[in-house]
C-alpha cells in the first residue's frame, strides 16, 4: 500500500510542479549510446560517453563546450561497452572507469589523455547494467558501485605501490536489475532505478561490510531512464530522466519541477551526466545524456541555466569534485592489513577490531578465502581469486570448459537465436538457421555445418527461430521455419526446401491481436491431437497460442489459448517437449519453468531451477531440448547470459541438475570465446562425420576477430555435443533421432506418467536457498504473472 500512496502523491505533485523547456544545446555524431559522464577540466571540460557498438565498442571523449557536432577528442575500443564513469584524484590521477561486456574487466584511463592506465583489473563476470562512484567525505576513500542482475557489488578503488586495484568489499542482492544509479553527498545515499519502472530505490553510502537496507525513496512521474545527483551548496538535488523530460527532486524525493527536452522530435534520453561549473556556453553548468530522436542517436548536452532560472533553484557552480575532506578519518588501516575496515569505538588503538573485505579473513584480515572453495576444481590463490584446474573455469572454477570447433560466417548487426534443420536426405547436409533482430540485416540466415553462409532472406526483425517438420500444406508435406517478427508484430513463416534454403510461402505473414507487441516465439506439435501449434509472446509476458492450419491454399492461424507466464519477471526462451506434452519456459531473472503445452492444459507449473539456487544464474535466456531414445531420456540446456554459461538438466522429472559449461576460445581454430550469450539450440542426432555425437549452436554477442578487434556482425559458435556431455551421459541421447518420425506421431500420451511426488509445492515467489528445495515448486497456470516475455525454442 505504501508504494500506491507514494505513486498517488507523486502524480499529484507532478500535476502542480513548475515546468520549463530545456533546449538541446549541442549533440554528437551518431554512436550507439547508453550513458554519459563529464570530466571537470577548468579549461576544456570533456563529455564521456560509452560506445555500445560491436566493432567500435568502448568509450568516446568529446569537447563539451562546443557546437554541433561536438568535437571528438578520443576513442578507445576495449570492446562493446555499456558503462562508463569517472573518478578524481585517486593516486594523484583523474580516471575514466569502464567495464567492457566481452570480458567483464574493469579498465582505467587517464581522463586528460585518454590513455589506458595499467592492465585490465578485477574481472567481475556478469551482465552489468549500472555504474556509479562515491568518494567518502569522511575518509577521502574512493568507492565504486556496480549493479547487475538483482545484485550490486561494492568496491574500493585505490592506488597501491604505483598500481591501481579494485577491492571487493561485498556483494549484496537487490530487488531489481538497476539500469541507472547516482550518489548524493549531502544525503550520503545511493539511488538506483530500473527500466520500465517509476520506482527509485535507495540505501546508505557507508564505509562498512554490513549488508545495506534497501528502501523505496519514491515514485517518479514516468518510467525512469537515468539518474544523476546535483551537489548543492547545502543539500543535493536528484535529477530523474524519463524519455523526453527530466524531473528534479530534493533528497527526500519532493518534486521541485521538471524540464521538457525541445529541439527535435521523438526524443528519448537516458544515462544522465552533470557538469557543475561555468563555461562560455554553459554559465550555470550543463546536463549530458544519451539521446535517440529523429535527429539520430548519440550524445547531447543542455544548459542548466533555464532549469535553475525557471524553477527558482539555487545552483552550485563552485562545486569541486577534487575537494579533499577536512577530517580524513582513517577507515582502512594497517591493523586490518589494509584489507578491512578498522572499527575503534573507544579511541584506544589496542582495541581496534576489523570488518574484513570479501575474500579476506582472520582477526587482522591477513588470510584470504575463496567462495565455494573454488568449487573443488582449483586453488585459492588470493581473495576470491581461483587458479582453476585444466578443463574448468567461469565463476570460481564451477563451469566445465568446452571449445568451439567452428563458427558461422559473420552476418547481420544483432543476432539472437539459432535453430537446426535436419536434412531428410543426408544428415551431414543439415542446416543452421539464425536470426538478425536489428534493423540492419534484419531477417534469417542459413549456414551449413561448417558455418559457411548459404543464404539470407529478409524478415521483419525476427527474434527467435524454430523448425516445424512434416506440415501438411494441401497435398504437399513441407518443413517450415517460424519466428516472431518484431518490426510489424506478426508471426513469420517460410518454407524450407529440400536443400535447406528458405523460400516464401502463401500466408507466411500472420497477424497477432490488435495492439499486441511480439517479442519471441516457439512451436509445439501435439501427439495427442496431431495438431500443429505456434506460440508467440510479448514483453508483458502475455502468451498467445495459435493452431496452424492450411486452408484455401494458404497458411492460417487460429487463436486457441491466451495466458501470462512467469512469476513476476521478464520471460525469455522456451522449448517444447512433444513426447511429454510440455513447454519449458525461462523466466529471465528468476527461474526455469515447465508448463503443459496443450491448449486446454490447466496443470500446475513446475520449477526446474531457480536463480540463486547455487547452480542457476541470471539472465535465463535460450532453452533447448536434446532428445533421448524414450520420453524420459535426454537433456534440457539453458543459457545464462550474465555468466556466459549453460546449465544442463535431465529431461525427466524432477529434472535434476547435471552440470554447467562455458565456451572458451579455441586458439588452434581461431574461434573466440562466447560472451553475453543469448539463444541456444542442440540436437543429439548424428550429423555426419563432423558431428557424429550431435551439435550445440549458441549465440555470441561480441564476435572477436582473430586479427584483433570486434566484428560489427554477429556469429554463432558450433560445439560438439560430445564435448559437453560425458560418454556416460551420451548414452541417454538418441543418435538416430528423426524429427519427422516424431512429427508424424499422433498417438495419445500420458503426461501424468511423468508426474513425480514433488510436483506440487510452494509458491514460485518463495525463496529457495538451494537446488533441491526448488524442485517441485508449482503454481496454477491461471496465476501466471510476469512483466516481460521473449523467445521460444522447439525441441531439437
C-alpha positions, 0 to 999 in steps of 0.5 A, spaced: 500 500 500 505 504 501 508 504 494 500 506 491 500 512 496 507 514 494 505 513 486 498 517 488 502 523 491 507 523 486 502 524 480 499 529 484 505 533 485 507 532 478 500 535 476 502 542 480 510 542 479 513 548 475 515 546 468 520 549 463 523 547 456 530 545 456 533 546 449 538 541 446 544 545 446 549 541 442 549 533 440 554 528 437 555 524 431 551 518 431 554 512 436 550 507 439 549 510 446 547 508 453 550 513 458 554 519 459 559 522 464 563 529 464 570 530 466 571 537 470 577 540 466 577 548 468 579 549 461 576 544 456 571 540 460 570 533 456 563 529 455 564 521 456 560 517 453 560 509 452 560 506 445 555 500 445 557 498 438 560 491 436 566 493 432 567 500 435 565 498 442 568 502 448 568 509 450 568 516 446 571 523 449 568 529 446 569 537 447 563 539 451 563 546 450 562 546 443 557 546 437 554 541 433 557 536 432 561 536 438 568 535 437 571 528 438 577 528 442 578 520 443 576 513 442 578 507 445 575 500 443 576 495 449 570 492 446 562 493 446 561 497 452 555 499 456 558 503 462 562 508 463 564 513 469 569 517 472 573 518 478 578 524 481 584 524 484 585 517 486 593 516 486 594 523 484 590 521 477 583 523 474 580 516 471 575 514 466 572 507 469 569 502 464 567 495 464 567 492 457 561 486 456 566 481 452 570 480 458 567 483 464 574 487 466 574 493 469 579 498 465 582 505 467 584 511 463 587 517 464 581 522 463 586 528 460 589 523 455 585 518 454 590 513 455 589 506 458 592 506 465 595 499 467 592 492 465 585 490 465 583 489 473 578 485 477 574 481 472 567 481 475 563 476 470 556 478 469 551 482 465 552 489 468 547 494 467 549 500 472 555 504 474 556 509 479 562 512 484 562 515 491 568 518 494 567 518 502 567 525 505 569 522 511 575 518 509 577 521 502 576 513 500 574 512 493 568 507 492 565 504 486 558 501 485 556 496 480 549 493 479 547 487 475 542 482 475 538 483 482 545 484 485 550 490 486 557 489 488 561 494 492 568 496 491 574 500 493 578 503 488 585 505 490 592 506 488 597 501 491 605 501 490 604 505 483 598 500 481 591 501 481 586 495 484 579 494 485 577 491 492 571 487 493 568 489 499 561 485 498 556 483 494 549 484 496 542 482 492 537 487 490 530 487 488 531 489 481 536 489 475 538 497 476 539 500 469 541 507 472 544 509 479 547 516 482 550 518 489 548 524 493 553 527 498 549 531 502 544 525 503 550 520 503 545 515 499 545 511 493 539 511 488 538 506 483 532 505 478 530 500 473 527 500 466 520 500 465 519 502 472 517 509 476 520 506 482 527 509 485 530 505 490 535 507 495 540 505 501 546 508 505 553 510 502 557 507 508 564 505 509 562 498 512 561 490 510 554 490 513 549 488 508 545 495 506 537 496 507 534 497 501 528 502 501 523 505 496 525 513 496 519 514 491 515 514 485 517 518 479 512 521 474 514 516 468 518 510 467 525 512 469 531 512 464 537 515 468 539 518 474 544 523 476 545 527 483 546 535 483 551 537 489 548 543 492 551 548 496 547 545 502 543 539 500 543 535 493 538 535 488 536 528 484 535 529 477 530 523 474 530 522 466 524 519 463 524 519 455 523 526 453 523 530 460 527 530 466 524 531 473 528 534 479 527 532 486 530 534 493 533 528 497 527 526 500 524 525 493 519 532 493 518 534 486 521 541 485 519 541 477 521 538 471 524 540 464 521 538 457 527 536 452 525 541 445 529 541 439 527 535 435 522 530 435 521 523 438 526 524 443 528 519 448 534 520 453 537 516 458 544 515 462 544 522 465 551 526 466 552 533 470 557 538 469 557 543 475 561 549 473 561 555 468 563 555 461 562 560 455 556 556 453 554 553 459 554 559 465 550 555 470 553 548 468 550 543 463 546 536 463 549 530 458 545 524 456 544 519 451 539 521 446 535 517 440 530 522 436 529 523 429 535 527 429 539 520 430 542 517 436 548 519 440 550 524 445 547 531 447 548 536 452 543 542 455 544 548 459 542 548 466 541 555 466 533 555 464 532 549 469 535 553 475 532 560 472 525 557 471 524 553 477 527 558 482 533 553 484 539 555 487 545 552 483 552 550 485 557 552 480 563 552 485 562 545 486 569 541 486 569 534 485 577 534 487 575 537 494 579 533 499 575 532 506 577 536 512 577 530 517 580 524 513 578 519 518 582 513 517 577 507 515 582 502 512 588 501 516 594 497 517 591 493 523 586 490 518 592 489 513 589 494 509 584 489 507 578 491 512 575 496 515 578 498 522 572 499 527 575 503 534 569 505 538 573 507 544 579 511 541 584 506 544 588 503 538 589 496 542 582 495 541 581 496 534 577 490 531 576 489 523 570 488 518 574 484 513 573 485 505 570 479 501 575 474 500 579 476 506 579 473 513 582 472 520 582 477 526 587 482 522 584 480 515 591 477 513 588 470 510 584 470 504 578 465 502 575 463 496 567 462 495 565 455 494 572 453 495 573 454 488 568 449 487 573 443 488 576 444 481 582 449 483 586 453 488 585 459 492 590 463 490 588 470 493 581 473 495 576 470 491 581 469 486 581 461 483 587 458 479 582 453 476 584 446 474 585 444 466 578 443 463 574 448 468 573 455 469 567 461 469 565 463 476 570 460 481 572 454 477 564 451 477 563 451 469 566 445 465 570 448 459 568 446 452 571 449 445 568 451 439 570 447 433 567 452 428 563 458 427 558 461 422 560 466 417 559 473 420 552 476 418 547 481 420 548 487 426 544 483 432 543 476 432 539 472 437 537 465 436 539 459 432 535 453 430 537 446 426 534 443 420 535 436 419 536 434 412 531 428 410 536 426 405 543 426 408 544 428 415 551 431 414 547 436 409 543 439 415 542 446 416 543 452 421 538 457 421 539 464 425 536 470 426 538 478 425 533 482 430 536 489 428 534 493 423 540 492 419 540 485 416 534 484 419 531 477 417 534 469 417 540 466 415 542 459 413 549 456 414 551 449 413 555 445 418 561 448 417 558 455 418 559 457 411 553 462 409 548 459 404 543 464 404 539 470 407 532 472 406 529 478 409 524 478 415 521 483 419 526 483 425 525 476 427 527 474 434 527 467 435 527 461 430 524 454 430 523 448 425 516 445 424 517 438 420 512 434 416 506 440 415 501 438 411 500 444 406 494 441 401 497 435 398 504 437 399 508 435 406 513 441 407 518 443 413 517 450 415 521 455 419 517 460 424 519 466 428 516 472 431 517 478 427 518 484 431 518 490 426 510 489 424 508 484 430 506 478 426 508 471 426 513 469 420 513 463 416 517 460 410 518 454 407 524 450 407 526 446 401 529 440 400 536 443 400 535 447 406 534 454 403 528 458 405 523 460 400 516 464 401 510 461 402 502 463 401 500 466 408 507 466 411 505 473 414 500 472 420 497 477 424 497 477 432 491 481 436 490 488 435 495 492 439 499 486 441 507 487 441 511 480 439 517 479 442 519 471 441 516 465 439 516 457 439 512 451 436 509 445 439 506 439 435 501 435 439 501 427 439 495 427 442 491 431 437 496 431 431 495 438 431 500 443 429 501 449 434 505 456 434 506 460 440 508 467 440 509 472 446 510 479 448 514 483 453 508 483 458 509 476 458 502 475 455 502 468 451 498 467 445 497 460 442 495 459 435 493 452 431 496 452 424 492 450 419 492 450 411 486 452 408 484 455 401 491 454 399 494 458 404 497 458 411 492 460 417 492 461 424 487 460 429 487 463 436 486 457 441 489 459 448 491 466 451 495 466 458 501 470 462 507 466 464 512 467 469 512 469 476 513 476 476 519 477 471 521 478 464 520 471 460 525 469 455 526 462 451 522 456 451 522 449 448 517 444 447 517 437 449 512 433 444 513 426 447 511 429 454 506 434 452 510 440 455 513 447 454 519 449 458 519 456 459 525 461 462 523 466 466 529 471 465 531 473 472 528 468 476 527 461 474 526 455 469 519 453 468 515 447 465 508 448 463 503 443 459 503 445 452 496 443 450 491 448 449 486 446 454 492 444 459 490 447 466 496 443 470 500 446 475 507 449 473 513 446 475 520 449 477 526 446 474 531 451 477 531 457 480 536 463 480 540 463 486 539 456 487 547 455 487 547 452 480 542 457 476 544 464 474 541 470 471 539 472 465 535 465 463 535 466 456 535 460 450 532 453 452 533 447 448 531 440 448 536 434 446 532 428 445 533 421 448 531 414 445 524 414 450 520 420 453 524 420 459 531 420 456 535 426 454 537 433 456 534 440 457 540 446 456 539 453 458 543 459 457 545 464 462 547 470 459 550 474 465 555 468 466 556 466 459 554 459 461 549 453 460 546 449 465 544 442 463 538 438 466 535 431 465 529 431 461 525 427 466 522 429 472 524 432 477 529 434 472 535 434 476 541 438 475 547 435 471 552 440 470 554 447 467 559 449 461 562 455 458 565 456 451 572 458 451 576 460 445 579 455 441 586 458 439 588 452 434 581 454 430 581 461 431 574 461 434 573 466 440 570 465 446 562 466 447 560 472 451 553 475 453 550 469 450 543 469 448 539 463 444 541 456 444 539 450 440 542 442 440 540 436 437 543 429 439 542 426 432 548 424 428 550 429 423 555 426 419 562 425 420 563 432 423 558 431 428 557 424 429 555 425 437 550 431 435 551 439 435 550 445 440 549 452 436 549 458 441 549 465 440 555 470 441 554 477 442 561 480 441 564 476 435 572 477 436 576 477 430 582 473 430 586 479 427 584 483 433 578 487 434 570 486 434 566 484 428 560 489 427 556 482 425 554 477 429 556 469 429 554 463 432 559 458 435 558 450 433 560 445 439 560 438 439 555 435 443 560 430 445 564 435 448 559 437 453 556 431 455 560 425 458 560 418 454 556 416 460 551 421 459 551 420 451 548 414 452 541 417 454 541 421 447 538 418 441 543 418 435 538 416 430 533 421 432 528 423 426 524 429 427 519 427 422 518 420 425 516 424 431 512 429 427 508 424 424 506 421 431 499 422 433 498 417 438 495 419 445 500 420 451 500 420 458 503 426 461 501 424 468 506 418 467 511 423 468 508 426 474 513 425 480 511 426 488 514 433 488 510 436 483 506 440 487 509 445 492 510 452 494 509 458 491 514 460 485 515 467 489 518 463 495 525 463 496 529 457 495 536 457 498 538 451 494 537 446 488 533 441 491 528 445 495 526 448 488 524 442 485 517 441 485 515 448 486 508 449 482 503 454 481 496 454 477 497 456 470 491 461 471 496 465 476 501 466 471 504 473 472 510 476 469 512 483 466 516 481 460 516 475 455 521 473 449 523 467 445 521 460 444 525 454 442 522 447 439 525 441 441 531 439 437 
